[in-house]
Amino acid sequence: MTMSASAKSLVMLCFRDPAEAARQVLDLGLPMGIALQIGIAAALIEAVTVAVLLEFSGGVSPEIMSATPQPFALAAIQIGVMVGSIIATWLVGRALGGTGDLLGSATIVTAVYALYVLGRVAGVFVSALIPPLSVLLVLGVVLWIVWVFAHGVRVLHGFHSTGLVVLGIVLSASALLVALSLVLVMLGFGQTGSA
């Protein structure tokens, strides 16, 4: 089976049986460097996708355009969030009695992030063809990604309840987003000047 056929079958398996897809991804035994390169490539593709969306969507206000970082700065932020997510997935999972390791965490997080970017790129094409469906597609992709990620974390750490893993992800992501927002404000991102 070729590499592209294997990747396609893994993506399709994520729809049918996300836990088995996570097992297969973990069984690949990717070195840390390869897992991180996949994540960096996905972050760069996502940054370019956002730039294209903002450039070609006519209804974006100047405030939103000025608050959005340039593509490489956005990619750097996303890589930082991904590294934080890898560490958080590993540490929070271990703190809650999980058995996963840092390499497995990197593999799961970068694989799920690559899936998210794939869905995002598909969303660009759908929004160009059928704009009203783009919001529903984004919502569907986000929910699907959370579900796939929950199964990946469950398999990685040996947890039994996917529902509790989803709850843990939502709570951990909320805390991470608050912390990231504070850091970005302290660094000056999103500030449009004083009134």
C-alpha positions as CSV (number, residue, x, y, z in Angstrom):
1,M,0.0,0.0,0.0
2,T,1.4,3.4,-0.9
3,M,1.9,6.2,1.7
4,S,-0.9,8.3,0.2
5,A,-3.3,5.3,0.3
6,S,-2.3,4.6,3.9
7,A,-2.9,8.2,4.9
8,K,-6.3,8.1,3.1
9,S,-7.3,4.9,4.8
10,L,-6.3,6.3,8.2
11,V,-8.4,9.4,7.6
12,M,-11.4,7.3,6.6
13,L,-10.8,5.1,9.7
14,C,-11.1,8.3,11.9
15,F,-14.7,8.5,10.8
16,R,-15.5,4.8,11.4
17,D,-13.4,4.0,14.4
18,P,-11.3,6.8,15.8
19,A,-9.8,4.6,18.6
20,E,-8.5,2.1,16.1
21,A,-7.1,4.9,14.0
22,A,-5.3,6.3,17.1
23,R,-3.9,2.8,17.8
24,Q,-2.6,2.5,14.2
25,V,-1.0,6.0,14.3
26,L,0.7,5.2,17.6
27,D,1.9,1.8,16.2
28,L,3.7,3.7,13.4
29,G,6.4,4.4,16.0
30,L,7.2,7.8,14.5
31,P,10.3,9.5,15.9
32,M,9.7,12.7,17.8
33,G,11.4,14.7,15.0
34,I,9.0,13.4,12.3
35,A,5.9,14.0,14.5
36,L,7.0,17.6,15.1
37,Q,7.7,18.1,11.4
38,I,4.2,17.0,10.6
39,G,2.9,19.5,13.1
40,I,5.0,22.3,11.8
41,A,4.0,21.6,8.2
42,A,0.3,21.6,9.3
43,A,0.8,24.9,11.2
44,L,2.3,26.5,8.1
45,I,-0.5,25.2,5.8
46,E,-3.1,26.5,8.4
47,A,-1.4,29.9,8.4
48,V,-1.5,30.2,4.7
49,T,-5.1,29.0,4.6
50,V,-6.1,31.7,7.1
51,A,-4.3,34.3,5.0
52,V,-6.0,33.2,1.9
53,L,-9.4,33.2,3.6
54,L,-8.9,36.8,4.9
55,E,-7.5,38.0,1.6
56,F,-10.3,36.7,-0.5
57,S,-13.3,37.1,1.8
58,G,-14.7,40.6,1.0
59,G,-16.6,41.2,4.2
60,V,-13.7,41.2,6.8
61,S,-13.6,44.4,8.8
62,P,-10.3,46.4,9.0
63,E,-10.3,45.8,12.8
64,I,-10.2,42.0,12.3
65,M,-7.5,42.4,9.6
66,S,-5.3,44.5,11.9
67,A,-5.8,42.2,14.9
68,T,-4.8,39.1,12.9
69,P,-1.1,38.3,13.0
70,Q,0.8,37.9,9.7
71,P,1.0,34.3,8.4
72,F,4.4,33.4,9.8
73,A,3.6,35.0,13.2
74,L,0.3,33.0,13.2
75,A,2.2,29.8,12.4
76,A,4.6,30.5,15.2
77,I,1.7,31.0,17.6
78,Q,0.0,27.8,16.4
79,I,3.3,25.9,16.8
80,G,3.6,27.2,20.3
81,V,0.0,26.1,21.0
82,M,0.7,22.7,19.5
83,V,3.8,22.2,21.7
84,G,1.8,23.4,24.7
85,S,-1.0,20.9,23.7
86,I,1.5,18.1,23.4
87,I,2.9,18.8,26.9
88,A,-0.5,19.3,28.4
89,T,-1.9,16.1,26.9
90,W,1.0,14.2,28.3
91,L,1.1,15.9,31.8
92,V,-2.7,16.1,32.4
93,G,-3.1,12.6,31.2
94,R,-0.4,11.3,33.5
95,A,-1.8,13.4,36.4
96,L,-5.2,11.7,35.9
97,G,-3.7,8.2,36.1
98,G,-2.9,7.7,32.4
99,T,0.1,5.7,31.1
100,G,0.9,7.6,27.9
101,D,4.4,9.0,27.1
102,L,5.6,12.3,25.6
103,L,6.2,10.8,22.1
104,G,2.8,9.3,22.0
105,S,1.3,12.6,23.0
106,A,3.3,14.3,20.2
107,T,2.1,11.7,17.7
108,I,-1.6,12.0,18.6
109,V,-1.6,15.8,18.8
110,T,0.2,16.4,15.5
111,A,-1.9,13.7,13.7
112,V,-5.1,15.3,15.0
113,Y,-3.9,18.8,14.1
114,A,-3.1,17.6,10.6
115,L,-6.6,16.3,10.3
116,Y,-8.0,19.6,11.5
117,V,-5.9,21.5,8.9
118,L,-7.2,19.0,6.2
119,G,-10.8,19.8,7.3
120,R,-9.9,23.6,7.3
121,V,-8.6,23.4,3.7
122,A,-11.7,21.5,2.6
123,G,-13.7,24.3,4.3
124,V,-12.0,26.9,2.1
125,F,-13.3,25.1,-1.0
126,V,-16.7,24.6,0.4
127,S,-17.0,28.2,1.4
128,A,-16.0,29.2,-2.1
129,L,-18.7,27.0,-3.7
130,I,-21.5,27.2,-1.1
131,P,-20.8,30.0,1.4
132,P,-23.7,29.4,3.8
133,L,-22.4,25.8,4.5
134,S,-19.0,27.0,5.6
135,V,-20.1,27.8,9.1
136,L,-21.8,24.4,9.5
137,L,-18.7,22.7,8.1
138,V,-16.4,24.5,10.5
139,L,-18.6,23.5,13.4
140,G,-18.7,19.9,12.2
141,V,-15.0,19.7,11.8
142,V,-14.3,21.1,15.2
143,L,-16.7,18.7,16.9
144,W,-15.3,15.8,14.9
145,I,-11.7,16.8,15.8
146,V,-12.6,16.9,19.5
147,W,-14.1,13.5,19.2
148,V,-11.1,12.0,17.4
149,F,-8.7,13.7,19.8
150,A,-10.7,12.3,22.8
151,H,-10.3,8.8,21.4
152,G,-6.6,9.3,20.7
153,V,-6.1,10.5,24.3
154,R,-8.1,7.6,25.7
155,V,-6.0,5.1,23.7
156,L,-2.7,6.9,24.5
157,H,-3.3,7.0,28.3
158,G,-5.4,3.8,28.6
159,F,-8.5,5.6,29.9
160,H,-11.9,3.8,29.8
161,S,-14.4,6.6,29.3
162,T,-14.3,8.8,26.1
163,G,-16.9,11.1,27.7
164,L,-14.7,11.9,30.7
165,V,-11.8,12.4,28.3
166,V,-13.9,15.0,26.3
167,L,-14.7,16.7,29.6
168,G,-11.0,16.8,30.5
169,I,-10.1,18.2,27.1
170,V,-12.7,20.9,27.3
171,L,-11.6,22.0,30.8
172,S,-7.9,21.8,29.9
173,A,-8.4,23.7,26.6
174,S,-10.3,26.4,28.4
175,A,-7.5,26.9,30.9
176,L,-4.9,26.8,28.0
177,L,-6.9,29.4,26.0
178,V,-7.2,31.8,29.0
179,A,-3.4,31.5,29.6
180,L,-2.6,32.0,25.9
181,S,-4.9,35.0,25.7
182,L,-3.1,36.6,28.7
183,V,0.3,35.9,27.1
184,L,-0.8,37.4,23.7
185,V,-2.2,40.5,25.4
186,M,1.0,40.9,27.3
187,L,2.9,40.6,24.1
188,G,0.8,43.2,22.4
189,F,-1.1,41.1,19.9
190,G,-4.6,42.3,19.1
191,Q,-4.1,45.8,20.5
192,T,-5.4,48.4,18.1
193,G,-4.3,51.5,20.1
194,S,-5.7,53.6,22.9
195,A,-8.9,55.6,22.7
